[in-house]
């Protein structure tokens, strides 16, 4: 079927942000006297917001106060370095442009801190999205559907008219919680086998395949 609204996750779905997340995580860990983490470790830590990322990255038994201090170090470093290595995945910009030409609205709902989501979308996708939102105080993170519902209300669409697109188990659960279709990408932080094991019904390998499904031309 074709959709009237495509809501995208950010990290691992439209932007390859992993190297910058690793660099900022390790800068924060080093600044607080903790051992660094590998790229693959950070890949497994992301998906539930930067608070959870740092909570998973610090050594077991780290106090809440020390974890919070490390998180603040991360925020400072990432605020400066969030785009050092980050780039859109191949084919994503064309996909988004094609969707707009087809009259399909687009949005981003991410568990990344809202300041970084706004900055990255402005830098890499200027004037592309109809609505962009990240993690904010007082709003439940994905997989809770609060921000997805905010997008639907703002853009005046129903869940039946929309689809959620992501790369992780959090995104699979987000689509379910929002009562909408989900399409999941094999090029992100998790991969096809992991996604299928966590309940994904539709996994795509390329932006071209994703576009065909979104426009109903598959």
C-alpha positions as a Markdown table, in Angstrom:
| # | Residue | x | y | z |
|---|---|---|---|---|
| 1 | Unk | 0.0 | 0.0 | 0.0 |
| 2 | Unk | 1.0 | 3.6 | -0.3 |
| 3 | Unk | 1.3 | 5.9 | 2.8 |
| 4 | Unk | 0.6 | 9.6 | 3.3 |
| 5 | Unk | 3.2 | 10.0 | 6.1 |
| 6 | Unk | 6.6 | 8.3 | 6.7 |
| 7 | Unk | 8.0 | 8.7 | 10.2 |
| 8 | Unk | 11.7 | 7.9 | 10.4 |
| 9 | Unk | 14.1 | 7.0 | 13.2 |
| 10 | Unk | 17.4 | 8.9 | 12.9 |
| 11 | Unk | 20.5 | 7.0 | 14.1 |
| 12 | Unk | 21.1 | 3.9 | 12.0 |
| 13 | Unk | 18.1 | 4.6 | 9.7 |
| 14 | Unk | 18.8 | 7.7 | 7.8 |
| 15 | Unk | 22.1 | 8.9 | 9.4 |
| 16 | Unk | 25.2 | 6.8 | 10.1 |
| 17 | Unk | 26.1 | 8.4 | 13.5 |
| 18 | Unk | 27.9 | 5.5 | 15.2 |
| 19 | Unk | 31.4 | 6.8 | 14.9 |
| 20 | Unk | 30.6 | 10.1 | 16.5 |
| 21 | Unk | 28.6 | 8.4 | 19.2 |
| 22 | Unk | 31.6 | 6.2 | 20.0 |
| 23 | Unk | 34.0 | 9.1 | 20.0 |
| 24 | Unk | 31.8 | 11.2 | 22.4 |
| 25 | Unk | 31.1 | 8.2 | 24.6 |
| 26 | Unk | 34.9 | 7.5 | 24.9 |
| 27 | Unk | 35.7 | 11.1 | 25.5 |
| 28 | Unk | 33.2 | 11.2 | 28.4 |
| 29 | Unk | 34.5 | 7.9 | 29.8 |
| 30 | Unk | 38.1 | 9.1 | 29.6 |
| 31 | Unk | 37.3 | 12.4 | 31.2 |
| 32 | Unk | 35.8 | 10.6 | 34.2 |
| 33 | Unk | 38.6 | 8.0 | 34.5 |
| 34 | Unk | 36.7 | 5.0 | 32.9 |
| 35 | Unk | 38.0 | 2.6 | 30.2 |
| 36 | Unk | 36.9 | 3.2 | 26.7 |
| 37 | Unk | 34.4 | 1.1 | 24.7 |
| 38 | Unk | 34.7 | -0.4 | 21.2 |
| 39 | Unk | 32.6 | 0.5 | 18.2 |
| 40 | Unk | 30.7 | -2.8 | 18.4 |
| 41 | Unk | 30.0 | -2.2 | 22.1 |
| 42 | Unk | 28.6 | 1.2 | 21.5 |
| 43 | Unk | 26.5 | -0.2 | 18.6 |
| 44 | Unk | 24.8 | -2.4 | 21.2 |
| 45 | Unk | 24.4 | 0.4 | 23.7 |
| 46 | Unk | 22.5 | 2.8 | 21.5 |
| 47 | Unk | 18.7 | 2.9 | 20.8 |
| 48 | Unk | 17.2 | 4.0 | 24.1 |
| 49 | Unk | 18.6 | 7.5 | 24.4 |
| 50 | Unk | 21.9 | 9.0 | 25.5 |
| 51 | Unk | 21.1 | 8.4 | 29.2 |
| 52 | Unk | 20.9 | 4.7 | 28.6 |
| 53 | Unk | 23.9 | 4.8 | 26.4 |
| 54 | Unk | 26.1 | 6.2 | 29.1 |
| 55 | Unk | 24.5 | 4.0 | 31.8 |
| 56 | Unk | 25.5 | 0.9 | 29.7 |
| 57 | Unk | 28.9 | 2.3 | 28.9 |
| 58 | Unk | 30.2 | 3.1 | 32.4 |
| 59 | Unk | 31.6 | 0.2 | 34.5 |
| 60 | Unk | 29.2 | -2.0 | 36.4 |
| 61 | Unk | 28.6 | -0.6 | 39.9 |
| 62 | Unk | 29.1 | 3.1 | 38.9 |
| 63 | Unk | 27.1 | 5.3 | 41.1 |
| 64 | Unk | 24.2 | 7.3 | 39.8 |
| 65 | Unk | 26.0 | 10.6 | 40.6 |
| 66 | Unk | 29.1 | 9.5 | 38.7 |
| 67 | Unk | 27.0 | 8.2 | 35.8 |
| 68 | Unk | 25.2 | 11.6 | 35.6 |
| 69 | Unk | 28.5 | 13.4 | 35.6 |
| 70 | Unk | 29.7 | 11.2 | 32.7 |
| 71 | Unk | 26.4 | 11.9 | 30.8 |
| 72 | Unk | 27.1 | 15.7 | 31.2 |
| 73 | Unk | 30.6 | 15.2 | 29.8 |
| 74 | Unk | 29.0 | 13.3 | 26.9 |
| 75 | Unk | 26.5 | 16.1 | 26.2 |
| 76 | Unk | 29.3 | 18.7 | 26.1 |
| 77 | Unk | 31.5 | 16.7 | 23.7 |
| 78 | Unk | 28.6 | 15.5 | 21.5 |
| 79 | Unk | 27.2 | 19.0 | 21.2 |
| 80 | Unk | 30.5 | 20.1 | 19.6 |
| 81 | Unk | 31.4 | 16.9 | 17.7 |
| 82 | Unk | 28.0 | 15.3 | 16.7 |
| 83 | Unk | 28.7 | 15.8 | 13.0 |
| 84 | Unk | 32.5 | 15.1 | 12.7 |
| 85 | Unk | 32.0 | 11.7 | 11.0 |
| 86 | Unk | 28.2 | 11.5 | 10.6 |
| 87 | Unk | 26.7 | 11.2 | 7.1 |
| 88 | Unk | 23.5 | 10.1 | 5.5 |
| 89 | Unk | 23.3 | 6.5 | 4.3 |
| 90 | Unk | 23.7 | 6.1 | 0.5 |
| 91 | Unk | 20.4 | 6.8 | -1.3 |
| 92 | Unk | 18.6 | 8.4 | 1.7 |
| 93 | Unk | 18.6 | 11.9 | 0.4 |
| 94 | Unk | 17.2 | 10.8 | -3.0 |
| 95 | Unk | 14.6 | 8.7 | -1.1 |
| 96 | Unk | 13.4 | 11.7 | 0.9 |
| 97 | Unk | 13.3 | 14.0 | -2.1 |
| 98 | Unk | 11.3 | 11.4 | -4.1 |
| 99 | Unk | 8.8 | 11.0 | -1.3 |
| 100 | Unk | 8.2 | 14.7 | -1.2 |
| 101 | Unk | 7.6 | 14.7 | -4.9 |
| 102 | Unk | 5.0 | 12.0 | -4.5 |
| 103 | Unk | 3.2 | 14.0 | -1.9 |
| 104 | Unk | 4.2 | 11.8 | 1.1 |
| 105 | Unk | 5.0 | 13.8 | 4.2 |
| 106 | Unk | 8.0 | 12.9 | 6.3 |
| 107 | Unk | 9.0 | 13.2 | 9.9 |
| 108 | Unk | 11.7 | 12.1 | 12.4 |
| 109 | Unk | 11.1 | 10.7 | 15.8 |
| 110 | Unk | 14.3 | 9.8 | 17.6 |
| 111 | Unk | 15.5 | 8.9 | 21.1 |
| 112 | Unk | 18.6 | 11.0 | 20.5 |
| 113 | Unk | 18.6 | 14.3 | 22.5 |
| 114 | Unk | 16.4 | 16.8 | 20.8 |
| 115 | Unk | 19.1 | 19.4 | 20.4 |
| 116 | Unk | 21.2 | 17.0 | 18.4 |
| 117 | Unk | 18.3 | 15.8 | 16.3 |
| 118 | Unk | 17.4 | 19.4 | 15.4 |
| 119 | Unk | 21.0 | 20.2 | 14.6 |
| 120 | Unk | 21.7 | 17.1 | 12.5 |
| 121 | Unk | 18.4 | 17.3 | 10.5 |
| 122 | Unk | 19.0 | 21.0 | 9.8 |
| 123 | Unk | 22.5 | 20.3 | 8.6 |
| 124 | Unk | 22.0 | 17.1 | 6.5 |
| 125 | Unk | 18.3 | 17.4 | 5.5 |
| 126 | Unk | 17.4 | 21.1 | 5.4 |
| 127 | Unk | 13.8 | 21.8 | 4.7 |
| 128 | Unk | 13.1 | 18.1 | 4.0 |
| 129 | Unk | 11.1 | 17.0 | 7.0 |
| 130 | Unk | 7.7 | 18.3 | 8.0 |
| 131 | Unk | 8.3 | 17.6 | 11.7 |
| 132 | Unk | 11.4 | 16.6 | 13.7 |
| 133 | Unk | 11.6 | 15.6 | 17.3 |
| 134 | Unk | 14.0 | 14.0 | 19.7 |
| 135 | Unk | 14.2 | 13.1 | 23.4 |
| 136 | Unk | 12.9 | 15.8 | 25.7 |
| 137 | Unk | 12.4 | 16.1 | 29.4 |
| 138 | Unk | 8.9 | 15.0 | 30.5 |
| 139 | Unk | 8.1 | 13.1 | 27.3 |
| 140 | Unk | 8.4 | 9.3 | 27.4 |
| 141 | Unk | 11.0 | 7.9 | 25.0 |
| 142 | Unk | 10.3 | 5.3 | 22.3 |
| 143 | Unk | 9.0 | 2.6 | 22.4 |
| 144 | Unk | 6.3 | 4.7 | 24.1 |
| 145 | Unk | 4.4 | 6.2 | 21.2 |
| 146 | Unk | 4.0 | 9.8 | 22.7 |
| 147 | Unk | 6.2 | 11.6 | 20.2 |
| 148 | Unk | 4.7 | 9.5 | 17.3 |
| 149 | Unk | 1.2 | 10.6 | 18.3 |
| 150 | Unk | 2.5 | 14.2 | 18.5 |
| 151 | Unk | 3.6 | 13.9 | 14.9 |
| 152 | Unk | 0.2 | 12.5 | 13.8 |
| 153 | Unk | -1.7 | 15.2 | 15.6 |
| 154 | Unk | 0.5 | 18.0 | 14.2 |
| 155 | Unk | 0.4 | 16.8 | 10.7 |
| 156 | Unk | -3.3 | 15.7 | 10.9 |
| 157 | Unk | -2.8 | 12.1 | 9.9 |
| 158 | Unk | -4.1 | 8.9 | 11.3 |
| 159 | Unk | -2.0 | 5.9 | 12.3 |
| 160 | Unk | -3.5 | 4.0 | 9.3 |
| 161 | Unk | -2.1 | 6.6 | 6.9 |
| 162 | Unk | 1.4 | 6.4 | 8.4 |
| 163 | Unk | 4.3 | 4.0 | 8.7 |
| 164 | Unk | 7.2 | 4.0 | 11.1 |
| 165 | Unk | 10.7 | 3.2 | 9.7 |
| 166 | Unk | 13.6 | 2.2 | 11.9 |
| 167 | Unk | 16.5 | -0.1 | 12.5 |
| 168 | Unk | 16.2 | -1.6 | 16.0 |
| 169 | Unk | 14.0 | -3.6 | 18.3 |
| 170 | Unk | 13.0 | -0.3 | 19.9 |
| 171 | Unk | 11.6 | 0.8 | 16.6 |
| 172 | Unk | 9.7 | -2.5 | 16.1 |
| 173 | Unk | 8.0 | -1.9 | 19.5 |
| 174 | Unk | 7.4 | 1.7 | 18.7 |
| 175 | Unk | 5.4 | 0.9 | 15.6 |
| 176 | Unk | 3.4 | -1.7 | 17.5 |
| 177 | Unk | 2.7 | 0.7 | 20.4 |
| 178 | Unk | 1.6 | 3.4 | 17.9 |
| 179 | Unk | -0.7 | 0.9 | 16.1 |
| 180 | Unk | 0.8 | 1.5 | 12.7 |
| 181 | Unk | 2.7 | -0.4 | 10.1 |
| 182 | Unk | 6.5 | -0.7 | 10.5 |
| 183 | Unk | 9.3 | -1.1 | 7.9 |
| 184 | Unk | 12.8 | -1.8 | 9.2 |
| 185 | Unk | 16.1 | -1.4 | 7.5 |
| 186 | Unk | 18.9 | -3.9 | 7.2 |
| 187 | Unk | 21.7 | -1.3 | 6.9 |
| 188 | Unk | 21.5 | 0.1 | 10.4 |
| 189 | Unk | 22.8 | -0.7 | 13.9 |
| 190 | Unk | 21.1 | -4.1 | 14.3 |
| 191 | Unk | 20.6 | -6.1 | 11.0 |
| 192 | Unk | 18.0 | -8.4 | 9.5 |
| 193 | Unk | 18.3 | -11.5 | 11.7 |
| 194 | Unk | 18.1 | -9.4 | 14.9 |
| 195 | Unk | 15.1 | -7.5 | 13.6 |
| 196 | Unk | 13.2 | -10.6 | 12.6 |
| 197 | Unk | 14.0 | -12.2 | 16.0 |
| 198 | Unk | 12.4 | -9.2 | 17.7 |
| 199 | Unk | 9.2 | -9.2 | 15.7 |
| 200 | Unk | 9.8 | -7.3 | 12.5 |
| 201 | Unk | 7.5 | -8.3 | 9.7 |
| 202 | Unk | 9.1 | -6.3 | 6.9 |
| 203 | Unk | 12.8 | -5.7 | 6.5 |
| 204 | Unk | 14.3 | -3.9 | 3.5 |
| 205 | Unk | 17.9 | -4.0 | 2.1 |
| 206 | Unk | 18.0 | -0.7 | 0.2 |
| 207 | Unk | 16.4 | 2.7 | 0.1 |
| 208 | Unk | 15.1 | 1.9 | -3.4 |
| 209 | Unk | 13.2 | -1.1 | -2.0 |
| 210 | Unk | 11.9 | 1.1 | 0.9 |
| 211 | Unk | 10.7 | 3.7 | -1.6 |
| 212 | Unk | 8.8 | 1.1 | -3.6 |
| 213 | Unk | 7.0 | 0.0 | -0.4 |
| 214 | Unk | 6.2 | 3.5 | 0.7 |
| 215 | Unk | 4.8 | 4.6 | -2.6 |
| 216 | Unk | 2.9 | 1.4 | -3.2 |
| 217 | Unk | 5.0 | 0.5 | -6.3 |
| 218 | Unk | 6.5 | -2.6 | -4.9 |
